[in-house]
Amino acid sequence: MIRAALLAIVLAGPAGAEGSSDAAARVIGLGGTVTEIVVALGAGDRLVGRDTTSGYPPSVLALPDVGYLRQLSAEGVLSLSPDLMIAEADAGPPEVVAQLQATGLGYVTLPQDWSADGVAARITTVGAALGREAEAARLAHEVSARLAETEAKAQALPAPRKRAMFVLSLQGGRIMAAGQGTAADAVITMAGAENALQGFEGYKPVSDEAVQAAAPDVVLMMDRPAAEVLSLPAFAGSPAAQNGALLQMDGLRLLGFGPRLPDALADLQAALSGG
């Protein structure tokens, strides 16, 4: 429950500030990509808080942490007296988001579109919220141009397409992997590969038999300890295990669909080509 002092902040909030403006001097980034874009647009000095997933650039780690993106508390966010909150679409829980949206303070949600156009839309959404439209247009144009180059390289890759598998986590040797409709699936496709796992949506546990049948050429993971992953029985005999093709990358850089996506895709393409 929000304390009386925080309710006073809510009641004093500017009416009609739901969108945002360049007058917003106290901004909280709720989502790693949100915070990254705010800094990239030259508005990092307006950030007064961040969520736990916001770790880039490293300078933002000095900001107060309001908690994990999907487990926020209204009390924690409002304790920083924000003028504007910019959030990923999956910020939560829903009841907390509803409380924040009902305050009359600025609350802006990024579109969740795992595509090149989606990256540009995320940048321009943050730019509009901050009153940095010109800066956002320039950054979106630059990132879109680089993604177009990536797409051209992907189309030029020789057939058949390499098969990549994204492993989200390992729990007791059980593999949690990405199916369709995920950021990981989109990244794999944009790089010119094929998701080795088909037939399911989202991130789900997969059996050893399913992994063996998928026979990935490359295994992708976020940058966390996983040195022995290719030695798991599920990967026995797979091209990825035979060639030591394990690519680990910072999760925000790989799956955040922010300004660094072209760099992540270049690394993935290099891994797919064996370079």
Secondary structure by P-SEA (a helix, b strand, c coil): cccaaaaaaaaacccccccccccccbbbbccaaaaaaaaaaccccccccccccccccccccccccccccccccccccccccccbbbbcccccaaaaaaaaaacccbbbbccccccaaaaaaaaaaaaaaacaaaaaaaaaaaaaaaaaaaaaaaaaccccbbbbbbbccccccbbbbbccccaaaaaaaaacccccccccccbbbbcaaaaaaacccbbbbccccccccccccccccccccccccccccccccccccccaaaaaaaaaaaaaacc
